[in-house]
Amino acid sequence: MSNSQTFVIKTLKKMNLKGGTVIDGFATTGITNTIASECILHSINTELIATIGSSYFSQLSVVRNSIPYFPVRIYANEELKTAIFISEISIEPSLYYLVGNTMLNWAKDNECDLIISSSNSVNPQSTNASNPTEYSIAAIGNTVRARNRLKDSKVALLKNGTIGGIPAVLLNQSSELGIDVIVLLVKIIEGIPDFRAAAELSTTISNLVPGVSCDIPLLLQEAEKIEKEITKIKTQGTETEMDAYG
């Protein structure tokens, strides 16, 4: 099944996700949201329900436990009405608009009500000398309902600023489709690994979506390995040679 001539979504399993949530795992800035999405994916017993292919993507096959996978996939948990888009490749900025609209159309087709995305901004140093790994998360919602959801979860609303990349597409194009969008803005700390910010991000997502969780102790335990693996895949780019690793 094709949403456009650019992307081909192949459905592997149909689930009832009516009224549910889509989590955006595409990384526009850094890999914090990719790590957080992976943690949630493995913590809530999801199933692979679709793959996304495109001639515009880096042509990689991601091998896990001896099984090859498309680098862009969709997982879901039907009971929790939650779907997660996972991308283990870097997306060219010229594709942001098409990727964002593909996600919006997929959410609409599957009758999902909410999309949660995220983006990073970098602080040179923490302003709290007693807690150098203190993170700050603000957010923006495209509708009153989305903003009330943030207020109920005690997430600060962004007053002024700009948001780019896929999150911007989701915010700008979603209202006419009747889909709520929340973008979480993570102020990460320069020199501190992304996985610590990812733990804070996944906790915030868990507070916004009932039943969704991330195994934070396991994430922190496996974090360095996860971060190195994701970074390695993303930096392979369009290399054609086989790169095997254990």
C-alpha positions in Angstrom: 0.0 0.0 0.0 1.4 3.4 -1.0 0.7 6.7 0.6 2.5 8.5 -2.2 5.0 7.7 -5.0 7.8 8.6 -2.5 7.1 6.3 0.4 5.6 2.8 0.4 4.0 1.5 3.6 3.7 -2.2 3.7 1.2 -3.4 6.4 2.3 -6.6 8.1 -0.5 -6.8 10.7 -3.7 -4.7 11.0 -4.5 -3.4 14.5 -7.4 -1.4 15.9 -5.7 1.8 17.1 -8.8 4.0 17.1 -8.5 6.9 19.5 -4.8 6.0 20.1 -1.4 7.7 20.1 1.4 7.8 17.6 5.0 8.3 18.9 7.4 9.9 16.4 10.8 8.2 16.5 12.3 10.1 13.6 15.3 12.1 14.7 15.5 15.7 13.4 18.1 16.8 16.0 20.2 14.3 17.9 19.1 10.8 18.7 17.3 11.4 22.0 13.8 10.6 20.7 15.1 7.5 18.9 16.5 6.1 22.1 13.4 7.0 24.1 11.1 5.5 21.4 13.2 2.3 21.4 12.9 2.1 25.2 9.1 2.5 25.1 8.9 0.0 22.2 10.7 -2.7 24.2 8.9 -1.9 27.5 5.2 -2.2 26.4 5.3 -5.4 24.4 4.8 -4.0 20.9 4.6 -5.9 17.6 6.0 -5.0 14.2 3.0 -4.0 12.1 4.4 -2.1 9.1 7.6 -1.2 7.2 8.3 2.0 5.2 10.4 1.9 2.1 11.6 4.6 -0.2 14.2 5.1 -2.9 15.1 8.3 -1.1 16.2 6.5 2.1 19.7 5.1 2.7 19.5 1.6 1.5 20.4 -0.3 4.6 19.2 -3.6 6.2 19.4 -3.5 9.9 20.2 -7.0 11.3 19.1 -7.9 14.8 19.4 -11.4 16.3 20.1 -12.7 12.8 16.9 -11.2 11.3 17.1 -8.4 8.7 14.8 -5.4 9.1 13.8 -2.3 7.1 15.5 0.7 8.8 12.1 2.5 9.0 9.3 0.6 10.8 6.1 0.9 12.7 5.4 -1.0 15.9 2.2 -1.0 17.9 0.4 -2.3 21.0 -3.3 -2.7 20.3 -4.3 -2.9 24.0 -2.7 0.5 24.8 -3.7 1.9 21.4 -0.1 3.1 20.8 2.0 3.1 17.7 5.7 4.0 17.3 7.5 5.1 14.2 11.1 4.0 14.4 13.8 5.3 12.1 17.4 4.0 12.3 18.7 6.1 9.4 19.2 9.9 9.1 16.4 11.6 7.1 17.4 14.3 4.6 15.9 17.7 5.4 14.4 17.8 1.9 12.2 14.8 3.0 10.9 16.3 6.3 7.6 17.6 4.7 6.9 14.3 3.1 7.8 12.2 6.1 5.6 14.4 8.4 2.6 14.2 6.1 3.1 10.4 5.7 2.9 10.0 9.5 -0.1 12.3 9.7 -2.0 10.4 6.9 -1.2 7.1 8.5 -2.5 8.3 11.9 -5.6 9.6 10.2 -6.2 6.3 8.3 -5.8 4.4 11.6 -8.1 6.8 13.5 -5.4 7.9 16.0 -6.2 11.1 17.9 -2.7 12.2 19.1 0.9 12.3 17.8 3.8 13.0 20.2 7.0 14.2 18.7 10.2 15.8 20.2 13.2 17.9 19.4 16.5 18.8 21.1 18.1 22.0 22.0 21.6 22.1 23.5 22.6 23.9 26.7 26.4 24.6 26.9 26.3 23.7 30.6 23.8 23.0 33.2 22.8 26.1 35.2 22.5 24.0 38.3 26.0 23.3 39.6 24.7 20.9 42.2 22.9 18.8 39.6 24.9 18.8 36.3 22.5 16.3 34.7 19.4 18.3 35.3 17.2 18.4 32.2 14.4 20.7 31.2 11.4 19.8 29.0 8.9 22.3 27.6 6.3 21.6 25.0 3.8 23.0 22.5 0.4 21.6 21.5 -1.5 22.4 18.3 -4.9 22.5 19.9 -6.5 23.5 23.2 -7.1 19.9 24.0 -3.4 19.1 23.5 -2.3 22.0 25.6 -4.7 21.0 28.4 -3.2 17.6 28.3 0.3 19.1 28.8 -1.0 21.3 31.7 -2.6 18.2 33.4 0.8 16.4 33.2 2.6 19.5 34.6 4.6 20.0 31.4 5.6 23.7 30.9 4.3 25.3 27.7 6.6 27.0 25.3 5.7 30.7 25.2 7.8 31.9 22.2 10.3 30.3 19.9 10.7 28.3 16.7 10.5 24.6 15.9 11.9 23.0 12.8 12.1 19.7 11.0 9.5 16.9 11.1 7.9 18.3 14.4 7.2 21.6 12.6 5.5 19.7 9.8 3.3 17.8 12.3 2.3 21.0 14.1 1.6 23.0 10.9 -0.3 20.3 8.9 -2.2 18.5 11.6 -5.1 20.7 12.5 -7.1 20.3 9.3 -6.9 16.5 9.8 -8.4 16.8 13.3 -5.3 15.2 15.0 -3.7 16.6 18.2 0.0 17.1 18.1 2.4 17.5 21.0 6.0 18.4 20.5 8.3 17.9 23.5 11.4 20.2 23.6 14.3 18.6 25.5 17.1 21.0 26.6 20.0 18.6 26.6 23.3 19.3 28.2 26.5 19.6 26.1 28.9 16.8 27.0 26.3 14.6 28.7 25.2 11.4 26.7 21.9 11.5 24.9 20.5 8.5 26.8 20.1 10.5 30.0 18.0 13.0 28.3 16.2 10.1 26.6 15.3 8.8 30.0 13.7 12.1 31.0 11.9 12.3 27.6 10.4 8.8 27.9 9.2 9.5 31.4 7.4 12.6 30.2 5.8 10.6 27.3 4.7 7.9 29.9 3.0 10.6 31.9 1.1 11.8 28.8 -0.1 8.4 27.6 -1.8 6.1 30.1 -0.2 2.6 30.2 2.9 3.6 28.3 6.2 3.1 30.1 9.9 2.9 29.7 12.2 0.6 31.7 14.5 3.4 32.9 16.9 1.2 34.9 17.4 -1.1 31.9 17.7 1.9 29.6 20.5 3.4 31.7 22.2 0.0 32.0 22.2 -0.6 28.3 22.2 3.0 27.2 25.8 3.4 26.1 25.5 0.3 23.9 22.2 1.5 22.4 23.5 5.0 21.7 26.7 3.7 20.0 24.7 1.2 17.9 22.1 3.8 16.8 24.8 6.4 16.0 26.8 3.8 14.0 23.7 3.0 11.9 22.9 6.6 11.3 26.4 7.6 10.3 26.7 4.8 7.7 24.7 7.0 5.4 24.7 5.8 1.8 27.7 3.5 2.2 27.3 0.4 0.1 29.8 -1.9 1.6 28.7 -4.5 4.2 29.4 -3.4 7.8 29.1 -6.4 10.2 29.3 -6.0 13.9 28.5 -8.1 16.9 
